[in-house]
Amino acid sequence: MANHRELAKEMNLFHFEEHSPGMVFWHPQGFQLFRNIEDFMRQMYQAHGFAEVRSPVVLNRILWERSGHWEKFRKGMFVVGHEDAEDAISDPHIELSYALKPMSCPAHIAIYQSHKRSYREHPLRLMEFGMCHRNELSGALSGCMRLRQFVQDDAHIFCRESHIQQEISNFLQMVQQTYSAFGFSQFSLQISLRPKQRLGDDALWDRAEALLMNAVQALGYDYQVAPQEGAFYGPKLEVSLQDQLGRSWQCGTFQVDFNLPQVFELEFVNERGEMERPVMLHQAVLGSIERWIGILLEHHGGVLPIWVAPTQVAIAPISEKVLDWAQTVFEKLKSQGIRIELYNQNRTIHRKIRELSQRKVPLVVIIGEQEAKSQTINLRRLGSASKPEDMSLSHLEQMLSGWSVPHAKL
């Protein structure tokens, strides 16, 4: 099976450049695919009670030091400015260091702390499509699978301990709905426990690990345990899906964190008018959207589910004589929100079909003189062994209405 870079070249989705290693140059078709996935996940998160936010890409070193990321991930962060505080003080033109964010946790904490919070707001669910940067070693870069710049469905929940099981249930519902919508039927769970280098005392870790494992067990899921592989601030529930080649890809993650709320002194006013500390839950369903696209392309061999395909239908007129009917079909389907293309290149019809098949366009509508005369269409399905189908435009419209974006359900 072709890898995702070969498929991306065939389908004209994206490419990579030497002067920006580990970063994707999106072409129109590729960015349409990216936005289709982003729009679907926006709907999914909204259906499950999340509010979308946007935070800066660059944050001050002071924030990263307080969160512990500077100590743990400094070598993997892109630093902006000068690291020497004394030089910064002596030269007014040099600012203290900033860093491009490798994740959005401290930024979402800043949003939580922006005003006094009440227990009535909890659980407070925030998410963003966060532009992240990680200074991966050049030898570790691998197409979309490992990048230096990527967008993550980065979500954080501020809640009470009593909310944790329901939030894990909510997360796993999102995982099931999302993965099945993209054509993945199998996934497995792993709980990663405290690493050697970590924030906080053992009592907090004991509580976090017990709450996570008890919740997953109560929900009826099996899982494997991975000692010492948790995040430095909390244990992780990791979700790995299986593709058509039997390969396992770790994508979703959910982390229970008692430590960062303590470090940042997060508080809300409870029912008794007293200050109470929330728990912070970190989650991502896809992880990196770029990596998800790489996995998706290889899983389907580029033949994507029609609801997410960048171009769903292409109209290929045989000659200029039939352009009026081809244009009518194009405008009618486009008005209904179908992602459609009128492929009116100066090519033979056989070459048009070959080029559209190479781009993995799911449906190709052939229009010749007979179709123009009878006001019908001839439909070819990508990868289908069956013969092309003659049908009315209304029949095609009805067929396409059944392949809309899957709806997220609570």
Secondary structure, DSSP 8 states (H G I E B T S, - for coil): ---HHHHHHHHT-EE--TTSTT--EE-HHHHHHHHHHHHHHHHHHHHTT-EE----SEEEHHHHHHHTHHHHHGGGS-EESBS-HHHHHH-TTS-B-EEE-SSSHHHHHHHHTTS--BGGG-SEEEEEEEEEE----GGG-BTTTB-SEEEEEEEEEEE-GGGHHHHHHHHHHHHHHHHHHTT---EEEEEE---SS-SS-HHHHHHHHHHHHHHHHHTT---EEETT-SBTTB-EEEEEEE-TTS-EEEEEEEEEESHHHHHTT--EE-TTS-EE--EEEEEESSSBHHHHHHHHHHHHTT---TTT-S--EEEEESSGGGHHHHHHHHHHHHTTT--EEE---SS-HHHHHHHHHHTT-SEEEEE-HHHHHHTEEEEEETT--S--EEEEHHHHHHHHHTT-------
